[in-house]
Amino acid sequence: MTGMEDKQQALTRYLTLAPVVPVVVIDNAAHAVPLARALVAGGICAIEITLRTPAALDAVRAVAAEVEGAVVGVGTVLAPEHLLAAERAGARFAVSPGASADLLAAARDSALPWLPGAATASEAMTLLAHGYRYLKFFPAESSGGVAALRALAGPLPELRYCATGGIGLHNARDYLALANVIAVGGSWLTPGERVAKGDWAGITQLAREAAALRV
């Protein structure tokens, strides 16, 4: 089993590859490889494919096997079996909107680096006590946004966040300017209509704009 510190260091590497982690919903697994290649071409390498569709795990397998430079993760991990399926599919990391006792136990025994979600100081303190220094702040905008994260930095300086939820090109820089934000997550890089049309050049352009957000 990979130790907690090794997994936290892996998250450091993945979350610093680019300022934005795209949150991707795949309806057709055939779109996964060209979509991931378009993101990588634009400078976005860590890609979260959410478990919201039946095609998700097939998409993860394809990207893991075929897209050089991509670091594919699995999002919307809600139960231990999701964590196991993500690992078997070739994911490099896993992301959850929150945390549960069952997931905490499963994550201890998994080789996958896990980014659990927290929206309150109590949730963040609990996860820190379990050794997690990197958390997903979700849902970011409706949980207080930049002001909330700035306030959390005082009592919890050890923590760094990937803020996700209500974030787009219009406000990403505000989050990224915070010392306790390592990256932001968002779905604006892969809009459904562009994916459906196979507009990979358009997605590469969105990825370039996102990659340039680093402050």
Short mmCIF file of the C-alpha atoms (twelve columns), coordinates in Angstrom:
data_MODEL
# 
_entry.id   MODEL 
# 
loop_
_atom_site.group_PDB 
_atom_site.id 
_atom_site.type_symbol 
_atom_site.label_atom_id 
_atom_site.label_alt_id 
_atom_site.label_comp_id 
_atom_site.label_asym_id 
_atom_site.label_seq_id 
_atom_site.Cartn_x 
_atom_site.Cartn_y 
_atom_site.Cartn_z 
_atom_site.pdbx_PDB_model_num 
ATOM 1   C CA . MET A 1   0.000   0.000  0.000   1 
ATOM 2   C CA . THR A 2   1.272   3.452  -0.858  1 
ATOM 3   C CA . GLY A 3   1.708   5.590  2.255   1 
ATOM 4   C CA . MET A 4   -0.273  8.716  2.969   1 
ATOM 5   C CA . GLU A 5   2.748   10.985 2.485   1 
ATOM 6   C CA . ASP A 6   3.481   9.456  -0.926  1 
ATOM 7   C CA . LYS A 7   -0.132  10.008 -1.955  1 
ATOM 8   C CA . GLN A 8   -0.094  13.605 -0.735  1 
ATOM 9   C CA . GLN A 9   3.100   14.258 -2.685  1 
ATOM 10  C CA . ALA A 10  1.469   12.788 -5.785  1 
ATOM 11  C CA . LEU A 11  -1.433  15.209 -5.378  1 
ATOM 12  C CA . THR A 12  1.081   18.041 -5.116  1 
ATOM 13  C CA . ARG A 13  2.494   17.049 -8.508  1 
ATOM 14  C CA . TYR A 14  -0.871  16.592 -10.184 1 
ATOM 15  C CA . LEU A 15  -2.517  19.751 -8.850  1 
ATOM 16  C CA . THR A 16  0.432   21.924 -9.868  1 
ATOM 17  C CA . LEU A 17  0.516   20.705 -13.475 1 
ATOM 18  C CA . ALA A 18  -1.876  23.532 -14.418 1 
ATOM 19  C CA . PRO A 19  -4.030  26.043 -12.549 1 
ATOM 20  C CA . VAL A 20  -7.277  24.352 -13.636 1 
ATOM 21  C CA . VAL A 21  -8.480  20.763 -13.331 1 
ATOM 22  C CA . PRO A 22  -11.297 20.269 -15.838 1 
ATOM 23  C CA . VAL A 23  -14.348 18.465 -14.484 1 
ATOM 24  C CA . VAL A 24  -15.432 16.353 -17.433 1 
ATOM 25  C CA . VAL A 25  -18.699 14.526 -18.059 1 
ATOM 26  C CA . ILE A 26  -18.377 11.914 -20.824 1 
ATOM 27  C CA . ASP A 27  -21.554 10.587 -22.429 1 
ATOM 28  C CA . ASN A 28  -19.773 8.774  -25.267 1 
ATOM 29  C CA . ALA A 29  -16.527 6.955  -24.466 1 
ATOM 30  C CA . ALA A 30  -15.379 7.479  -28.064 1 
ATOM 31  C CA . HIS A 31  -14.992 11.176 -27.260 1 
ATOM 32  C CA . ALA A 32  -12.619 10.583 -24.354 1 
ATOM 33  C CA . VAL A 33  -9.306  10.250 -26.197 1 
ATOM 34  C CA . PRO A 34  -9.675  13.200 -28.615 1 
ATOM 35  C CA . LEU A 35  -11.051 15.331 -25.783 1 
ATOM 36  C CA . ALA A 36  -8.119  14.513 -23.506 1 
ATOM 37  C CA . ARG A 37  -5.641  15.127 -26.320 1 
ATOM 38  C CA . ALA A 38  -7.240  18.521 -26.947 1 
ATOM 39  C CA . LEU A 39  -6.881  19.454 -23.281 1 
ATOM 40  C CA . VAL A 40  -3.260  18.301 -23.115 1 
ATOM 41  C CA . ALA A 41  -2.474  20.242 -26.300 1 
ATOM 42  C CA . GLY A 42  -3.742  23.358 -24.543 1 
ATOM 43  C CA . GLY A 43  -1.583  22.779 -21.469 1 
ATOM 44  C CA . ILE A 44  -4.139  21.073 -19.201 1 
ATOM 45  C CA . CYS A 45  -2.885  17.638 -18.175 1 
ATOM 46  C CA . ALA A 46  -4.677  16.635 -14.951 1 
ATOM 47  C CA . ILE A 47  -8.199  15.694 -16.039 1 
ATOM 48  C CA . GLU A 48  -11.068 14.654 -13.770 1 
ATOM 49  C CA . ILE A 49  -13.631 12.404 -15.462 1 
ATOM 50  C CA . THR A 50  -16.720 12.188 -13.304 1 
ATOM 51  C CA . LEU A 51  -18.627 9.010  -12.523 1 
ATOM 52  C CA . ARG A 52  -21.899 10.574 -13.642 1 
ATOM 53  C CA . THR A 53  -22.433 8.504  -16.785 1 
ATOM 54  C CA . PRO A 54  -22.174 4.828  -17.738 1 
ATOM 55  C CA . ALA A 55  -19.329 5.729  -20.126 1 
ATOM 56  C CA . ALA A 56  -17.083 7.191  -17.444 1 
ATOM 57  C CA . LEU A 57  -14.890 4.214  -16.566 1 
ATOM 58  C CA . ASP A 58  -14.435 3.213  -20.203 1 
ATOM 59  C CA . ALA A 59  -13.376 6.793  -20.860 1 
ATOM 60  C CA . VAL A 60  -10.835 6.642  -18.029 1 
ATOM 61  C CA . ARG A 61  -9.395  3.378  -19.359 1 
ATOM 62  C CA . ALA A 62  -9.024  4.832  -22.845 1 
ATOM 63  C CA . VAL A 63  -7.345  8.042  -21.713 1 
ATOM 64  C CA . ALA A 64  -5.014  6.195  -19.347 1 
ATOM 65  C CA . ALA A 65  -3.942  3.846  -22.125 1 
ATOM 66  C CA . GLU A 66  -3.790  6.170  -25.119 1 
ATOM 67  C CA . VAL A 67  -3.178  9.814  -24.210 1 
ATOM 68  C CA . GLU A 68  0.434   10.712 -23.612 1 
ATOM 69  C CA . GLY A 69  0.847   13.479 -21.065 1 
ATOM 70  C CA . ALA A 70  -2.598  13.083 -19.522 1 
ATOM 71  C CA . VAL A 71  -2.988  12.426 -15.807 1 
ATOM 72  C CA . VAL A 72  -6.504  11.085 -15.611 1 
ATOM 73  C CA . GLY A 73  -8.506  11.067 -12.408 1 
ATOM 74  C CA . VAL A 74  -11.999 9.996  -11.442 1 
ATOM 75  C CA . GLY A 75  -14.488 12.368 -9.853  1 
ATOM 76  C CA . THR A 76  -17.796 12.007 -8.034  1 
ATOM 77  C CA . VAL A 77  -16.336 9.139  -6.002  1 
ATOM 78  C CA . LEU A 78  -19.059 8.509  -3.444  1 
ATOM 79  C CA . ALA A 79  -18.438 4.975  -2.172  1 
ATOM 80  C CA . PRO A 80  -15.561 2.533  -1.627  1 
ATOM 81  C CA . GLU A 81  -16.516 0.559  -4.729  1 
ATOM 82  C CA . HIS A 82  -16.077 3.714  -6.819  1 
ATOM 83  C CA . LEU A 83  -12.546 4.103  -5.483  1 
ATOM 84  C CA . LEU A 84  -11.727 0.504  -6.354  1 
ATOM 85  C CA . ALA A 85  -13.237 0.822  -9.835  1 
ATOM 86  C CA . ALA A 86  -11.251 4.014  -10.457 1 
ATOM 87  C CA . GLU A 87  -8.000  2.304  -9.510  1 
ATOM 88  C CA . ARG A 88  -8.750  -0.698 -11.712 1 
ATOM 89  C CA . ALA A 89  -9.575  1.588  -14.645 1 
ATOM 90  C CA . GLY A 90  -6.129  3.175  -14.516 1 
ATOM 91  C CA . ALA A 91  -6.973  6.441  -12.794 1 
ATOM 92  C CA . ARG A 92  -4.092  8.303  -11.171 1 
ATOM 93  C CA . PHE A 93  -6.187  10.119 -8.569  1 
ATOM 94  C CA . ALA A 94  -9.728  10.262 -7.197  1 
ATOM 95  C CA . VAL A 95  -11.929 13.196 -6.188  1 
ATOM 96  C CA . SER A 96  -15.028 13.346 -3.979  1 
ATOM 97  C CA . PRO A 97  -17.478 16.159 -3.228  1 
ATOM 98  C CA . GLY A 98  -17.259 15.292 0.472   1 
ATOM 99  C CA . ALA A 99  -16.011 12.520 2.724   1 
ATOM 100 C CA . SER A 100 -17.564 9.645  4.649   1 
ATOM 101 C CA . ALA A 101 -16.291 7.157  7.188   1 
ATOM 102 C CA . ASP A 102 -16.468 4.366  4.604   1 
ATOM 103 C CA . LEU A 103 -14.500 6.352  2.045   1 
ATOM 104 C CA . LEU A 104 -11.882 7.359  4.599   1 
ATOM 105 C CA . ALA A 105 -11.362 3.709  5.466   1 
ATOM 106 C CA . ALA A 106 -11.201 2.660  1.811   1 
ATOM 107 C CA . ALA A 107 -8.813  5.462  0.918   1 
ATOM 108 C CA . ARG A 108 -6.355  4.304  3.576   1 
ATOM 109 C CA . ASP A 109 -6.082  0.946  1.803   1 
ATOM 110 C CA . SER A 110 -6.080  2.319  -1.748  1 
ATOM 111 C CA . ALA A 111 -2.974  3.213  -3.738  1 
ATOM 112 C CA . LEU A 112 -4.879  6.096  -5.321  1 
ATOM 113 C CA . PRO A 113 -4.258  9.631  -4.080  1 
ATOM 114 C CA . TRP A 114 -7.641  10.913 -2.941  1 
ATOM 115 C CA . LEU A 115 -8.868  14.516 -2.900  1 
ATOM 116 C CA . PRO A 116 -11.814 14.593 -0.457  1 
ATOM 117 C CA . GLY A 117 -14.264 17.460 -0.346  1 
ATOM 118 C CA . ALA A 118 -14.898 19.868 2.515   1 
ATOM 119 C CA . ALA A 119 -17.015 22.999 2.816   1 
ATOM 120 C CA . THR A 120 -16.678 23.826 6.525   1 
ATOM 121 C CA . ALA A 121 -13.937 24.250 9.098   1 
ATOM 122 C CA . SER A 122 -15.128 21.151 10.963  1 
ATOM 123 C CA . GLU A 123 -14.940 18.995 7.831   1 
ATOM 124 C CA . ALA A 124 -11.513 20.381 7.012   1 
ATOM 125 C CA . MET A 125 -10.241 19.739 10.558  1 
ATOM 126 C CA . THR A 126 -11.472 16.148 10.452  1 
ATOM 127 C CA . LEU A 127 -9.699  15.484 7.168   1 
ATOM 128 C CA . LEU A 128 -6.519  17.166 8.363   1 
ATOM 129 C CA . ALA A 129 -6.558  14.874 11.406  1 
ATOM 130 C CA . HIS A 130 -6.572  11.938 8.974   1 
ATOM 131 C CA . GLY A 131 -3.499  13.311 7.189   1 
ATOM 132 C CA . TYR A 132 -5.116  15.101 4.249   1 
ATOM 133 C CA . ARG A 133 -3.442  18.398 3.377   1 
ATOM 134 C CA . TYR A 134 -5.178  18.805 0.000   1 
ATOM 135 C CA . LEU A 135 -8.945  19.153 -0.106  1 
ATOM 136 C CA . LYS A 136 -11.603 19.982 -2.647  1 
ATOM 137 C CA . PHE A 137 -13.498 23.076 -1.494  1 
ATOM 138 C CA . PHE A 138 -16.985 22.353 -2.767  1 
ATOM 139 C CA . PRO A 139 -19.383 23.867 -3.626  1 
ATOM 140 C CA . ALA A 140 -17.057 26.851 -3.676  1 
ATOM 141 C CA . GLU A 141 -19.210 29.816 -4.654  1 
ATOM 142 C CA . SER A 142 -22.251 28.855 -2.594  1 
ATOM 143 C CA . SER A 143 -20.054 28.009 0.422   1 
ATOM 144 C CA . GLY A 144 -18.658 31.506 0.710   1 
ATOM 145 C CA . GLY A 145 -16.188 31.531 -2.147  1 
ATOM 146 C CA . VAL A 146 -12.997 33.549 -1.937  1 
ATOM 147 C CA . ALA A 147 -13.963 35.154 1.369   1 
ATOM 148 C CA . ALA A 148 -14.527 31.787 3.029   1 
ATOM 149 C CA . LEU A 149 -11.214 30.390 1.816   1 
ATOM 150 C CA . ARG A 150 -9.381  33.504 2.948   1 
ATOM 151 C CA . ALA A 151 -10.927 33.106 6.400   1 
ATOM 152 C CA . LEU A 152 -10.022 29.408 6.612   1 
ATOM 153 C CA . ALA A 153 -6.368  30.159 5.846   1 
ATOM 154 C CA . GLY A 154 -5.848  31.749 9.269   1 
ATOM 155 C CA . PRO A 155 -6.708  28.846 11.585  1 
ATOM 156 C CA . LEU A 156 -5.841  26.101 9.068   1 
ATOM 157 C CA . PRO A 157 -2.641  27.232 7.309   1 
ATOM 158 C CA . GLU A 158 -1.571  23.632 6.549   1 
ATOM 159 C CA . LEU A 159 -4.414  23.085 4.101   1 
ATOM 160 C CA . ARG A 160 -4.528  23.827 0.400   1 
ATOM 161 C CA . TYR A 161 -7.623  23.545 -1.739  1 
ATOM 162 C CA . CYS A 162 -8.808  22.792 -5.230  1 
ATOM 163 C CA . ALA A 163 -11.836 25.076 -5.283  1 
ATOM 164 C CA . THR A 164 -14.699 23.804 -7.423  1 
ATOM 165 C CA . GLY A 165 -18.299 24.829 -7.975  1 
ATOM 166 C CA . GLY A 166 -19.446 27.989 -9.705  1 
ATOM 167 C CA . ILE A 167 -15.960 28.820 -10.944 1 
ATOM 168 C CA . GLY A 168 -15.239 29.921 -14.505 1 
ATOM 169 C CA . LEU A 169 -12.910 32.104 -16.492 1 
ATOM 170 C CA . HIS A 170 -14.576 35.172 -14.958 1 
ATOM 171 C CA . ASN A 171 -13.580 34.450 -11.356 1 
ATOM 172 C CA . ALA A 172 -10.868 31.762 -11.411 1 
ATOM 173 C CA . ARG A 173 -8.037  34.266 -10.927 1 
ATOM 174 C CA . ASP A 174 -9.653  35.513 -7.703  1 
ATOM 175 C CA . TYR A 175 -9.372  32.020 -6.237  1 
ATOM 176 C CA . LEU A 176 -5.925  31.306 -7.644  1 
ATOM 177 C CA . ALA A 177 -4.589  34.484 -6.031  1 
ATOM 178 C CA . LEU A 178 -5.194  32.945 -2.580  1 
ATOM 179 C CA . ALA A 179 -2.196  31.309 -0.919  1 
ATOM 180 C CA . ASN A 180 -4.275  28.313 0.194   1 
ATOM 181 C CA . VAL A 181 -5.659  27.544 -3.287  1 
ATOM 182 C CA . ILE A 182 -3.473  25.211 -5.334  1 
ATOM 183 C CA . ALA A 183 -5.866  24.929 -8.289  1 
ATOM 184 C CA . VAL A 184 -9.475  25.351 -9.305  1 
ATOM 185 C CA . GLY A 185 -11.819 22.854 -10.889 1 
ATOM 186 C CA . GLY A 186 -14.440 23.623 -13.477 1 
ATOM 187 C CA . SER A 187 -16.555 22.323 -16.300 1 
ATOM 188 C CA . TRP A 188 -16.195 25.360 -18.556 1 
ATOM 189 C CA . LEU A 189 -13.243 23.866 -20.455 1 
ATOM 190 C CA . THR A 190 -15.353 21.050 -21.903 1 
ATOM 191 C CA . PRO A 191 -18.840 22.399 -22.689 1 
ATOM 192 C CA . GLY A 192 -21.215 19.661 -23.755 1 
ATOM 193 C CA . GLU A 193 -22.095 21.220 -27.090 1 
ATOM 194 C CA . ARG A 194 -18.425 21.410 -28.146 1 
ATOM 195 C CA . VAL A 195 -17.788 17.836 -27.084 1 
ATOM 196 C CA . ALA A 196 -20.882 16.623 -28.964 1 
ATOM 197 C CA . LYS A 197 -19.719 18.413 -32.126 1 
ATOM 198 C CA . GLY A 198 -16.142 17.186 -31.786 1 
ATOM 199 C CA . ASP A 199 -14.853 20.760 -31.632 1 
ATOM 200 C CA . TRP A 200 -11.463 19.706 -30.301 1 
ATOM 201 C CA . ALA A 201 -9.705  22.830 -31.583 1 
ATOM 202 C CA . GLY A 202 -12.173 24.956 -29.634 1 
ATOM 203 C CA . ILE A 203 -11.525 22.937 -26.485 1 
ATOM 204 C CA . THR A 204 -7.774  23.328 -26.952 1 
ATOM 205 C CA . GLN A 205 -8.279  27.094 -27.085 1 
ATOM 206 C CA . LEU A 206 -10.310 27.008 -23.860 1 
ATOM 207 C CA . ALA A 207 -7.558  24.932 -22.291 1 
ATOM 208 C CA . ARG A 208 -4.903  27.465 -23.358 1 
ATOM 209 C CA . GLU A 209 -6.909  30.265 -21.747 1 
ATOM 210 C CA . ALA A 210 -7.197  28.221 -18.547 1 
ATOM 211 C CA . ALA A 211 -3.510  27.298 -18.515 1 
ATOM 212 C CA . ALA A 212 -2.641  31.014 -18.737 1 
ATOM 213 C CA . LEU A 213 -4.534  31.760 -15.502 1 
ATOM 214 C CA . ARG A 214 -1.612  30.908 -13.234 1 
ATOM 215 C CA . VAL A 215 -0.855  33.894 -11.036 1 
# 
